[in-house]
Amino acid sequence: MLDTIFSACSSLALLGWGLLLFLPRQRHACLVAGLGIPLAIAVVYAVLIALYFGRSEGGFATLAGVARLFQNPALLLAGWVHYLAFDLFIGAWETRDAQHHGVPHLLVVPCLLLTFMLGPIGLLTYVAIRSWRSGTRPLAA
């Protein structure tokens, strides 16, 4: 069952990334990719946490505790879907923000790929490109 959940959530996230990469200006693409899919995956995450979090050793206070926590396959899956949801949410924000600031989508595509594969590095890259391209400070609206 956990493998099925892994495959379903991963496929759903890939659908969202495809929308962001190939249909960024479609009216509902960012809404589906940036809110609908992450929320669906968040429900899976919440269920996994509710069912399995109290049943595992470990915790978040130390690296060793996190390692013990993720020895439980269900909680490892929860960690994975956590990344899927948040990285996709950030990718959709990058897409919307780039449109708002006039950053060409071709410059955003590498950022999206990096966000998909390496999360924070993609976000850093996007913020740097946006700042360079639009002449705004990284945290400016």
C-alpha positions as CSV (number, residue, x, y, z in Angstrom):
1,M,0.0,0.0,0.0
2,L,2.8,2.5,0.8
3,D,4.3,1.9,-2.6
4,T,1.0,2.7,-4.2
5,I,0.7,5.9,-2.2
6,F,4.3,6.8,-3.2
7,S,3.5,6.3,-6.9
8,A,0.2,8.1,-6.8
9,C,1.6,11.2,-5.0
10,S,4.7,11.3,-7.2
11,S,2.6,11.1,-10.3
12,L,0.3,13.8,-9.1
13,A,3.3,16.0,-8.3
14,L,4.7,15.3,-11.8
15,L,1.5,16.4,-13.3
16,G,1.7,19.7,-11.4
17,W,5.3,20.2,-12.5
18,G,4.2,19.6,-16.1
19,L,1.6,22.2,-15.8
20,L,4.1,24.8,-14.5
21,L,6.7,24.0,-17.1
22,F,4.5,23.7,-20.2
23,L,1.2,25.6,-19.5
24,P,2.3,28.4,-17.1
25,R,-0.1,31.0,-18.5
26,Q,-3.1,28.8,-18.6
27,R,-5.7,30.2,-16.3
28,H,-6.0,27.3,-13.9
29,A,-2.6,25.7,-14.3
30,C,-1.0,27.6,-11.4
31,L,-4.1,27.1,-9.2
32,V,-4.1,23.4,-9.8
33,A,-0.3,23.0,-9.5
34,G,0.1,25.5,-6.7
35,L,-2.8,24.8,-4.5
36,G,-5.0,21.9,-5.6
37,I,-2.3,19.2,-5.9
38,P,-0.3,20.3,-2.9
39,L,-3.5,20.3,-0.8
40,A,-4.3,16.8,-2.0
41,I,-0.8,15.6,-1.2
42,A,-1.1,17.4,2.2
43,V,-4.2,15.3,3.0
44,V,-2.1,12.2,2.4
45,Y,0.6,13.6,4.6
46,A,-1.9,14.3,7.4
47,V,-3.3,10.8,7.3
48,L,0.2,9.2,7.3
49,I,1.2,11.4,10.3
50,A,-2.1,10.6,12.1
51,L,-1.7,6.9,11.6
52,Y,2.0,6.4,12.1
53,F,3.8,9.3,13.9
54,G,3.2,8.0,17.5
55,R,4.2,4.5,16.5
56,S,7.9,5.2,15.8
57,E,10.9,5.9,17.8
58,G,12.8,9.0,17.2
59,G,11.9,12.7,16.8
60,F,13.1,16.0,15.5
61,A,15.4,17.1,18.4
62,T,18.6,15.4,17.0
63,L,19.9,14.1,13.7
64,A,20.0,10.6,15.2
65,G,16.4,11.0,16.3
66,V,15.3,12.0,12.7
67,A,17.2,9.0,11.4
68,R,15.3,6.7,13.7
69,L,12.0,8.3,12.9
70,F,12.6,7.8,9.1
71,Q,13.4,4.1,9.6
72,N,9.7,3.6,9.7
73,P,8.7,3.3,6.0
74,A,5.4,5.1,6.5
75,L,7.1,8.1,8.0
76,L,9.7,8.0,5.3
77,L,6.8,8.2,2.9
78,A,5.4,11.1,4.9
79,G,8.7,12.9,4.6
80,W,8.7,12.4,0.9
81,V,5.1,13.6,0.3
82,H,6.0,16.6,2.5
83,Y,8.7,17.5,0.0
84,L,6.5,16.9,-2.9
85,A,3.8,19.2,-1.6
86,F,6.1,22.1,-0.5
87,D,8.4,22.0,-3.5
88,L,5.4,22.1,-5.9
89,F,3.9,25.0,-3.9
90,I,7.1,26.9,-4.2
91,G,7.4,26.1,-7.9
92,A,4.0,27.6,-8.5
93,W,4.9,30.7,-6.5
94,E,8.0,31.1,-8.6
95,T,5.8,30.8,-11.8
96,R,3.2,33.3,-10.6
97,D,5.9,35.7,-9.2
98,A,7.8,35.6,-12.4
99,Q,4.7,36.5,-14.4
100,H,4.0,39.4,-12.0
101,H,7.6,40.7,-12.3
102,G,8.0,40.1,-16.0
103,V,10.6,37.4,-15.8
104,P,10.6,35.4,-19.0
105,H,9.4,31.8,-18.5
106,L,12.5,30.5,-20.3
107,L,14.5,31.9,-17.3
108,V,12.1,30.3,-14.9
109,V,12.3,26.8,-16.3
110,P,15.8,26.0,-14.9
111,C,14.6,27.3,-11.6
112,L,11.6,25.1,-11.6
113,L,13.7,22.0,-12.5
114,L,16.1,22.9,-9.7
115,T,13.2,23.4,-7.3
116,F,11.8,20.0,-8.3
117,M,15.1,18.2,-7.8
118,L,16.9,20.3,-5.2
119,G,14.2,22.4,-3.5
120,P,16.0,25.3,-1.8
121,I,18.7,25.6,-4.5
122,G,15.9,26.2,-7.1
123,L,14.3,28.8,-4.9
124,L,17.7,30.6,-4.4
125,T,18.3,30.5,-8.2
126,Y,14.9,31.9,-8.9
127,V,15.2,34.7,-6.4
128,A,18.6,35.6,-7.8
129,I,17.3,35.6,-11.4
130,R,14.2,37.6,-10.4
131,S,16.4,40.2,-8.6
132,W,18.8,40.5,-11.5
133,R,16.0,40.5,-14.2
134,S,13.5,42.8,-12.6
135,G,15.9,45.0,-10.6
136,T,14.0,44.4,-7.3
137,R,15.3,43.4,-4.0
138,P,14.8,39.6,-3.3
139,L,12.0,40.1,-0.7
140,A,10.3,43.0,-2.4
141,A,6.7,42.5,-3.3
